[in-house]
Amino acid sequence: DIQMTQSPSSVSASVGDRVTITCRSSQGIGTWLVWYQQKPGKAPKLLMYSASNLQGGVPSRFSGSGSGTDFTLTITSLQPEDFATYYCQQANTFPPTFGPGTKVDIK
Amino acid sequence: QLQLVESGGGVVRPGRSLRLSCAASGFVFRTYTMHWVRQAPGKGLEWLAFISDDSAKKYTADSVKGRFTISRDNSKNTLFLQMDTLKPEDTAVYYCARGGVTMLLPPLDIWGQGTVVTVSS
């Protein structure tokens, strides 16, 4: 199975900050990488697919990049509604494994 | 309105069975692949199972293979997860999620609200 790691595991930030989350896969997955946002008590929400394609309705302050084994999710100008946990998921092969998550909380 | 609604969760003793359902509405269910994902209390997301639109292809995570079975009834717009020989470590929120039309793998763009399964004696 492909193993996914994320760093940092948590980050404290303020409204207006730029936040970058890194996701790494144990083997190359091209750009088959998906990002989700999850708020407490809620289902995950699709943010981005194919590493850099924004899902419809997701604000443009979210962006993604990377290919191969290294990927990033960047949130420019963090908003109050962005405080959540972010998960990456590889969509290259079964099983489509998730990263452990990165919690973005208020500084 | 695109919607997935899970049901069937509850408290069950170890070794017993439970069947989860996921009712779909607002889209042509029979044309989409579907997945189950779970989340143990305070933990991350764990992908569990996939089924193709016509049920011809199924994949299941090793952690539940042989105990969990995914199925669907396109005539009733419903996805199922049959869970047998349940263990305490199966305690989690279980989500159904919509995959793509032609793609077997994620992204998962529509998620249900989740149903809670607690395995305890």
Interface residues (C-beta under 8 A of the other chain):
Chain A: D1 W32 V34 Y36 Q38 A43 P44 K45 L46 Y49 Q55 Y87 Q89 A91 N92 T93 F94 P95 P96 T97 F98 G99 P100 G101
Chain B: V37 G44 L45 E46 W47 F50 Y59 A61 D62 Y95 A97 M103 L104 L105 P106 P107 L108 D109 W111 G112 Q113 G114
